[in-house]
């Protein structure tokens, strides 16, 4: 059997590559029915993510443990999967006020592949291995592949594992090849696509949902969220400055003028402004309390008030 024939045989076993007869009349349907079908199948992606909840939770705890050791979260993928990783990583600094080096997206083929297809890049095992070897024992890598067999991603996971990094795989087929080299295997089984083999559809949606969950909850566990409020958001435009004021008001119950004054005193830091309003401390003392608590507002407030600092997030794996 030739290599291409072997690959064709392999692809035929993957649910994401199947041609589903249920969608055979897609091009004949009225537009409204086509829209309804697309929406229905997008809901399937969300259901598949919920079904993988246990493995996603294990991945979150493992990632948090590495971040607490000073490591990074690195997404690696090719094509749509790689773009999903880069997109999610790029949204973390403005949302949670992090260093851009904390959560990183790496795509096969580099920057060009973000806007133009570099289809052969996914087969470059050497590049994947080099990407994986750049990680260390304090890092976590999430290898993303709809098929679960992308050579670039598989090589990256294998190499990262030899370096002691936490390896997480994210595939959209059961029994995926990349699951073998993962400490935590997330398999979000979405089934055949409406347009056969177009894994930017349900598979891409499922990938984005999983990555949203991994990164957001990692930031929650890292003290970047107070309740459900973004307290480390960067106020870089008028909308975000207005949101910062509203966040201080929601967290403390203070008046708009008090929120505005606290933010001015805190140089725009929502977290510090809340601490000022809640404790009545001066800026230097409140900032020191936050620093002592590792930037965790809830723990800082508990320490200032002399309360116990019990924290549900301490269940995260170390």
N, C-alpha and C positions, 0 to 999 in steps of 0.2 A: 504494500500500500504506500503510495506517495505521501509526502508530508502534507500536501494540500488535501488529499483525500482523507488522511487521518484527522486533520483539523475539521474538515467538513463533517466527518462522523462524530467528532466531539461536540461540535456546535449543535448537532441534531439532538443531543441529549439535554441541552440547556433549555429551561422553560422560557427564558428571556428571548431565545432565538426562534421559538416555535411560531408557526403560522396558524393562528387560531381561526377555524372556520366561522366562529361566531361573528367575526369582524369582516367576513368576506365581501359583504355588500357595502362597505364603508363609502366607496366613491359614488354609490347610487342613492344614498340616503339624503333626505332633505337636510338643509343646513341645521335646522333646529334639532333634529334627531342626532346629527353628528356631534353637536355641542353637548347634548345630554349624555351621549356615549362617552365622550372625553371626560366629562365631569364624574360620571359613574366610575370610570376606571381610575381617576385620580383618587377617589375615595378608597379604592382597593389598596392603593399605595399606603395610605394612612393606616388602614387596618393591619397591613403587613408589618408596619413599624411597631404598632401596639403589641402585636404577637411576639415580637422580638424583644420585649421590654426587659426581661431578666438579663439578657446578654448586654444590652445597652447600659443597664445600671451597673453591671460589673465593670464595663469599660470606663464609665464615668468615675467610679471609685479608684480604679487603677490610674487613670490620668491625673486625678486630683493628688494622689500620693506622689506622683512624679513631679508635679508642679510645686508641691510643698517642699520638695528637695531642691528646688531651683532649676528644674528642667523645663523642657519645651513640649508643646503639642505640635506635631508635624503631620500634615495630611499629604498623601502621595497618591497620584492617580494619572490616568491618561484620558485624553478626549473630554467628554462631558464629565466624567467622574473627577478628573483633575481640575476642571473649571469649578466644579462644586466645592472642592476643597479650598481653592484659591479665593473664591467668593466668600465662603464662611470665615476664613482666616482674616480677610481684609476688613470685615465688619466688626471684629473684636476690639481693636484699639479705640475707635470713636465711641463705641457703645459702652465699653467698660474701662476706658482710660488706661489700657495696658501698653507696654512696650511692643512695637510691631514684631519684635523677635520672639515673643512668647508663644504665639500661635502662628504657624507658617504653613502656607500652601505651596506644594511643589508639583509642577505638571510636566509630564514627559514632553520633550521638545522645547521647553523653556517658554519665554515670553511670547514668542510668535504663535505658539499653540493656543494661547488664550483667545485669539481672534481669528486664526486661520487653522484649518485642519492640518495636522502633521501626522498623518495616519500611521506611518511606519515607526513613529517614536514609541508606540506602545510595545513594540517587539524588542526594544533595545535593553537587553538584560544587563549589559555592562553599565549603562547609565543608571539603571535602577539600583544596581549593587553599590555604585558610588554614592548615590543618594542615601542609601541605608547605612553605609559605613560612616557617614558624616554625623550620625547620631551617637549618643552615649548612654550609659546606664541610668541617668536621671531623666532621659527623654521618653516620650510616648509617641509612637507612630501609628497612624491610621491609614492602612492601605485600602484604597477604594477601587472596586472593579465590579461593574454590573454582572459580567459573565462569571467573575470569580476566578479567571484564569489568565488575566493580562500578564505577560512575561515581565514587563517593566516593574509592575507592582509586586509580583511574586518575588522577584530578585531583591527588591528593596526590603521586603519583610524578612527574608532569609538573612540578609546582611545585617539588618538592624538587630535581629535576635542574637547574632553572634557577638554584637557589641553590648548586649545586656539591656537594650531598650525594651520597654513594654511594647508588645506588638498587638495591634488590633486590626482585624480584617473586617471589611464591609462589602458584602457581596449580595446579589439579588437572586442567587440560586442556592438550593440546598446541596450540602456536600461539596462546597466550592474548593477548588485547589488551594486558594490562598488561605483557607481556614486552617490548613495543616500547619502552617508556620506562624500561627497567631496564638498569643496567650489568651486572647478573648476573640472569639469568632462571632460576628454579627451577620446573620443570614436573613435578609428581608426579602421573602419570596413573593414577588409581585405578579408572576405569571407572564404570559405572552403580551406583547404590546399591541395597541390598536393598529398601528402601522408596524408590521412584523419586523422585529429586529431593531427598531428605533428606540434604543435604550435611553435617549434623552427625555422620554415620556415618563411612564410610571417609575422606571428604575431611577431616573434623575430626580423625580419628585421625592421618592423614598430616601435617596441619598441625602438630599438637602434637609429633610425632616430629621434624619438621624444626626447629621452634623450639627444642626441647630441645637438638638438636645444635648449632645456631647459638650459643645463649647459653652452653651448657656449654663448648664448645670455645673460645669467646671468652674465658671466664674461665680456662680452662686456659692459654691463651697469655698471659694477663695475670698469671700467677704466683699465681692463687688456689687452685691445686691442686698438691700435692707428691706425685709418684707418682700414685696415684689417691685421695689422701686430701684431704678438705675441711679445709684448714688456716686458712681465714678464717671458718669457720662461727661464728655468734653463739650462745653458750651461754646461752640465755634460759630454759631450764627444766631439770628434773632429768635427763630423758632426754638432752638435749643436753650437759649437764655431764658425764654419764657417758660419752657418746660422745667428748667432748673428751679425757678421760683415756685412753680406749682408743686414740684417734688418736695421742697422744703416745707411748704404749707401742708401737704398731705401727711408728711411724716411727723410733723410737730403740732399741727393745728393752729399755727401762728397766722397773723394777718399778713397781707401782701407786703406792706411796708417793712415789717420785721424780717420777712424772708429776703427782701431786696437788700436790706442793710446787712444781714448776716452774710449773704453771698459776697457783698462788697468787702466786708472785713476778712472773708475767707479767700479772697482773690479768685472767686468763681467756683471754689470747690464745694460741691453739694454736700458731700460727706462731712466736711469740716463745718459748714454752715449749720447743718442739723445738730451737730455736736454742740455748737455755740448756743443755739436756741434751747436745746434740751437740758444743758448743764449750767448755763450761765457763766461758764468759765471764760477767761480771756483767751485770745487766739493762741498764744504760745503754749499755754497749759493744755488746751483742748487738742492742739496738734500733737503734743507730747503723748497724751493719752491714746490717741489714735496710733501713733508710732509704736507705743508699747504693746498695743493689741494687734500688731502686724497689719494695721490698716482696716481691721474688722470693726465696723461701727457698733454693732450690737455688743461685742465683747468690751469695747472701750466704754460704752455707756454703763454696762453692768459693773465694770471696775470702778468707775467714778462714783456710782451710787452705792458701792459696797455690796452689790448683789452677787449671787452665784452666777457663774458664766457657763452654765450647762448649755450645750449646743448640739442640736440634733445632727448637725453636719459631722460631728466627730465619729459617726459610724463609718466614714469613708475608710477604705482599706489603706493601710500604711505600707 
